[in-house]
Amino acid sequence: MNIAVIGTGYVGLVTGVCLSELGNSVTCIDIDADKISMLEKGQSPIYESGLEDLLQNNIGRGNLNFTTDYEKGLYDKQLIYIAVGTPQGEDGSADLTYINKACESLARNLKQDAIIVTKSTVPVGTNEYIMKKIQSSLPQDITIKIASNPEFLRQGSAVHDTFHGDRIVIGSDDEEALETLERINADFNLPIVKTDLRSAEMIKYASNAFLATKLSFINEMANLCERLGANVDSVSSGMGMDKRIGSSFLNAGIGYGGSCFPKDTRAIISAGKDADYHMSLLESAVDVNERQKVIIVDKVMERFSNISGKKVAVLGLAFKPGTDDMREAPSIYVTEKLLAEGAVVHAYDPVAADNAQKILPGQIRYASSVEEAIDGADMALILTEWNEIKEFPWESYKEHMNNAVLFDGRNCFRLDNIAGSGVEYHSIGRPAIKG
């Protein structure tokens, strides 16, 4: 099928590349000329495992093209995905600026009947708004149908999730649109959930809000475990064996970040306010997460009292491993608080350093390896659980640091593997290990 994808961010680019891998003819449209130039050369502007190989392969096969020209990109397309950003507005609601711009460009340049599929995460009712906005500006002989196909991709494994996800959700109030989307998505060989337009929009927000709440819940338990002398690892394991609860998203740490959970949770809280419904549970989940992001600095201050002039090695900056995304990363809040206490911060991330330098305070010094970051350090903080960091040998901490004191914000290691290592170890919701 001839497909256009509007937007080449995480969602749009992965969507376009993976649809082309299935044999569809896909044109990705973006107003950023520099980004399109990179993509035409087979270079991905984002770090995502496996994406660049698929990108280059499908450009070579002639299945995948890129353009800044809407008229060219939309020509003869039967299916058009909108995958632009919906960032958080000042009041927490979704900012639909880019959605509106995409709609205006579609209305000006669409020359044939088409199905418009919203891949962007949008508030309930937005697809109906999109339909009216575009259709009202089109010539009378052109008809569009509207559908919602929310994404459930994890950054760092988005390509894998596209082909190996739990389900595909498609929503529309038009049966023909549903049948077409079902046919396109059948090649992914995943369970397909067909529903109405508004329910599809709600499934996306409800899913992310639930997972965010689950993470905040286990972090609340972790904080209580420390005060009562319990081990959150044992608590999580015992809870997770209950099939009603499940073991996923029960890993205690310094909270969630990224482009989805923070934004989507606040957006659904805002939607509740608009509907005159107070979502107190989700508000509490957000509050817990905000406190959790800097709890590791509280541990540092409890241990050292004064860190002015001390070298602190920060290991990992991205909000999670497998991505260079720094949006809402706990490292932002942690490094700001460390610097406010007078620490000298040396940071290392295998992928996200370039993006980090655009966001983090300018006083931070960047290292090219774990060894360089911890050399002469008085303490080290693990903020992202990269394999390179998890596999770093214990003896090297003792060899390179002034004091082998490690604060682990991601609970990367089993306590019984650390005992006797000579490294002083502090984690989240678990007993400290003396060096």
Residue pairs with C-beta under 8 A, 6 or more apart in sequence:
1 24
1 25
1 78
1 79
1 184
2 24
2 25
2 76
2 77
2 78
2 79
3 16
3 19
3 24
3 25
3 26
3 27
3 77
3 78
3 79
3 80
3 81
3 184
4 26
4 27
4 28
4 29
4 73
4 74
4 77
4 79
4 80
4 81
5 12
5 15
5 16
5 19
5 26
5 27
5 28
5 29
5 80
5 81
5 83
5 119
6 12
6 29
6 30
6 73
6 80
6 81
6 82
6 83
6 84
6 102
6 105
6 106
7 28
7 29
7 30
7 82
7 83
7 84
7 85
7 98
7 102
7 120
8 16
8 28
8 29
8 30
8 32
8 35
8 36
8 39
8 45
8 66
9 46
9 83
9 84
9 85
10 46
10 48
10 153
10 155
10 158
10 259
10 325
11 83
11 119
11 120
11 151
11 153
12 28
12 30
12 81
12 83
12 84
12 119
13 28
13 39
13 44
13 45
13 46
13 48
13 51
13 55
14 48
14 51
14 151
14 153
14 158
14 159
14 162
15 81
15 83
15 119
15 151
15 162
16 26
16 28
16 64
16 81
16 83
17 26
17 51
17 54
17 55
17 58
17 64
17 159
18 54
18 159
18 162
18 163
19 26
19 184
20 26
20 54
20 58
20 61
20 63
20 64
21 54
21 57
21 58
21 63
22 187
22 188
23 63
23 187
24 63
24 184
25 63
26 58
26 63
26 64
26 65
27 64
27 65
27 66
27 67
27 72
27 73
27 77
28 39
28 64
28 65
28 66
28 67
28 73
29 66
29 67
29 68
29 69
29 70
29 73
29 74
30 36
30 66
30 68
31 68
32 68
33 68
35 45
36 66
36 67
36 68
38 44
38 45
39 45
39 55
39 66
40 59
40 66
42 52
42 55
42 56
42 59
43 52
44 51
44 52
44 55
46 323
46 324
46 325
47 323
47 324
47 351
47 352
48 155
48 156
48 158
48 159
48 322
48 323
49 156
49 157
49 159
49 160
49 322
50 159
50 160
51 158
51 159
54 159
55 64
58 64
59 65
67 73
70 105
70 106
70 108
70 109
71 109
71 111
74 80
74 106
74 109
74 110
74 111
74 114
75 111
76 112
77 112
77 114
78 114
78 115
78 180
79 114
79 115
79 117
79 180
79 181
79 184
80 106
80 110
80 114
80 115
80 116
80 117
81 117
81 118
81 119
81 149
82 99
82 102
82 103
82 116
82 117
82 118
82 119
82 120
82 130
83 119
83 120
84 98
84 99
84 101
84 102
84 120
85 98
85 120
86 94
86 95
86 96
86 98
86 99
86 120
86 121
86 122
86 263
86 267
87 94
87 95
87 263
88 94
88 95
88 262
88 263
88 266
88 267
89 95
91 270
92 266
92 267
92 269
92 270
93 123
93 266
93 267
93 270
93 271
93 274
94 121
94 122
94 123
94 126
94 263
94 267
94 270
96 122
96 126
98 120
99 120
99 122
99 126
99 130
100 133
103 130
103 133
103 134
104 133
104 137
106 116
106 134
107 133
107 134
107 136
107 137
107 138
108 137
110 134
110 138
110 142
110 144
111 142
112 142
113 142
113 143
113 144
114 144
114 145
115 144
115 145
115 146
115 147
115 177
115 180
115 181
116 130
116 131
116 134
116 144
116 145
116 146
116 147
117 146
117 147
117 148
117 149
117 181
118 126
118 127
118 130
118 146
118 147
118 148
118 149
119 149
119 150
119 151
121 150
121 151
121 204
121 205
121 260
121 263
121 264
121 267
122 148
122 201
123 201
123 205
123 267
123 271
124 198
124 201
124 202
124 205
124 271
125 198
125 201
126 201
127 146
127 147
127 148
127 171
127 197
127 198
127 201
128 146
128 197
128 198
130 146
131 144
131 146
134 144
135 143
135 144
138 144
145 172
145 174
145 176
145 177
146 172
146 173
146 174
146 177
146 197
147 170
147 171
147 172
147 174
147 177
147 178
147 181
147 197
147 200
148 169
148 170
148 171
148 172
148 197
148 200
148 201
149 168
149 169
149 170
149 171
149 181
149 185
149 200
150 169
150 200
150 201
150 203
150 204
151 204
152 161
152 165
152 166
152 167
152 169
152 204
152 207
153 161
153 162
153 165
154 161
155 258
155 259
155 260
155 319
155 320
155 322
155 323
155 325
156 320
156 321
156 322
156 323
157 322
162 188
163 188
164 190
165 188
165 190
166 190
166 191
167 190
167 191
167 192
167 193
168 185
168 188
168 190
168 191
168 192
168 193
169 192
169 193
169 195
169 200
169 203
169 204
170 178
170 181
170 182
170 185
170 192
170 193
170 194
170 195
170 200
171 178
171 194
171 195
171 196
171 197
171 198
171 199
171 200
171 201
171 203
172 178
172 181
172 196
172 197
172 200
173 196
173 197
178 194
182 192
182 194
185 192
186 192
193 203
195 203
204 264
205 264
205 267
205 268
205 271
206 268
208 260
208 261
208 264
208 265
209 264
209 265
209 268
209 282
209 285
211 249
211 261
212 256
212 261
212 262
212 264
212 265
212 282
212 285
212 286
212 289
213 265
213 281
213 282
213 285
214 249
214 250
215 249
215 255
215 256
215 261
215 289
216 255
216 256
216 284
216 285
216 286
216 288
216 289
216 292
217 285
218 232
218 236
218 249
218 250
218 251
218 252
219 252
219 253
219 255
219 288
219 289
219 292
219 428
219 429
220 288
221 232
221 235
221 236
221 252
221 429
222 232
222 252
222 428
222 429
222 430
223 292
223 295
223 429
224 230
225 231
225 232
225 235
225 429
225 430
226 428
226 429
226 430
229 431
231 415
231 429
231 430
231 431
232 252
232 411
232 428
232 429
232 430
233 411
233 414
233 415
233 429
233 430
235 429
236 247
236 250
236 251
236 252
237 247
239 245
239 247
239 250
240 246
240 247
240 248
240 250
241 247
251 410
251 411
252 411
252 428
252 429
253 292
253 409
253 410
253 411
253 428
254 292
254 293
254 294
254 295
254 296
254 330
254 334
254 383
254 409
254 410
254 428
255 288
255 289
255 290
255 292
255 293
255 330
256 262
256 289
256 319
256 328
257 293
257 319
257 320
257 327
257 328
257 329
257 330
258 319
258 320
258 323
258 325
258 327
258 328
258 329
259 325
259 327
259 328
261 328
262 286
262 289
262 327
262 328
263 328
265 282
265 285
265 286
266 286
268 279
268 282
269 279
269 282
269 283
269 286
272 278
272 279
272 282
293 330
293 333
293 334
294 330
294 333
294 334
294 337
295 428
296 334
296 381
296 383
296 407
296 409
296 428
297 334
297 337
297 338
297 341
299 407
299 426
300 307
300 312
300 338
300 379
300 381
300 407
301 307
301 341
303 379
303 405
303 426
304 310
304 378
304 379
306 341
306 342
307 338
307 341
307 342
307 343
307 378
307 379
308 341
308 342
308 343
309 342
309 343
309 344
310 342
310 343
310 344
310 378
310 379
311 343
311 344
311 346
311 376
311 377
311 378
311 402
312 338
312 343
312 344
312 345
312 346
312 377
312 378
312 379
312 380
312 381
313 346
313 347
313 348
313 367
313 373
313 374
313 377
313 379
313 380
313 381
313 401
314 331
314 334
314 335
314 338
314 345
314 346
314 347
314 348
314 364
314 373
314 380
314 381
314 383
315 347
315 348
315 349
315 370
315 373
315 374
315 380
315 381
315 382
315 383
315 384
315 386
315 389
316 331
316 348
316 349
316 382
316 383
316 384
316 385
316 386
316 389
316 410
317 326
317 329
317 331
317 347
317 348
317 349
317 352
317 353
317 356
317 360
317 383
317 384
318 324
318 325
318 326
318 329
318 331
318 349
318 351
318 352
318 355
318 356
318 384
319 325
319 326
319 327
319 328
319 329
319 330
319 331
319 384
320 384
320 385
321 384
321 385
321 386
321 387
323 351
323 352
324 351
324 352
324 354
324 355
325 352
325 355
326 332
326 352
326 355
326 356
326 358
326 359
326 360
329 352
329 359
329 383
329 384
330 383
330 409
331 347
331 356
331 360
331 383
331 384
332 359
332 360
334 381
334 383
334 409
335 345
335 347
335 360
335 361
335 364
336 360
336 361
338 345
339 345
339 361
339 363
339 364
344 365
345 363
345 364
345 365
346 364
346 365
346 366
346 367
346 372
346 373
346 374
346 377
347 353
347 356
347 360
347 364
347 365
347 366
347 367
347 373
348 366
348 367
348 368
348 369
348 370
348 372
348 373
349 356
349 384
349 386
350 386
350 388
352 384
353 366
356 364
356 366
357 364
357 366
367 373
370 388
370 389
370 392
370 396
371 396
371 400
373 380
374 380
374 396
374 397
374 400
374 401
375 400
375 401
376 400
376 401
376 402
377 400
377 401
377 402
377 403
378 401
378 402
378 403
378 405
379 401
379 403
379 405
379 406
379 407
380 397
380 401
380 405
380 406
380 407
381 406
381 407
381 408
381 409
382 389
382 406
382 407
382 408
382 409
382 410
382 412
383 409
383 410
384 410
385 410
385 412
389 412
390 412
390 413
394 418
394 421
394 422
394 423
395 421
395 422
397 404
397 406
397 423
398 404
398 422
398 423
403 424
404 422
404 423
404 424
404 435
405 423
405 424
405 426
405 435
406 423
406 424
406 425
406 426
407 426
407 427
408 425
408 426
408 427
408 428
409 427
409 428
410 428
411 427
411 428
411 429
411 430
413 425
413 427
415 425
415 427
415 430
415 431
415 433
418 425
418 433
419 433
421 433
422 435
423 433
423 435
424 432
424 433
424 434
424 435
425 432
425 433
425 435
426 432
426 433
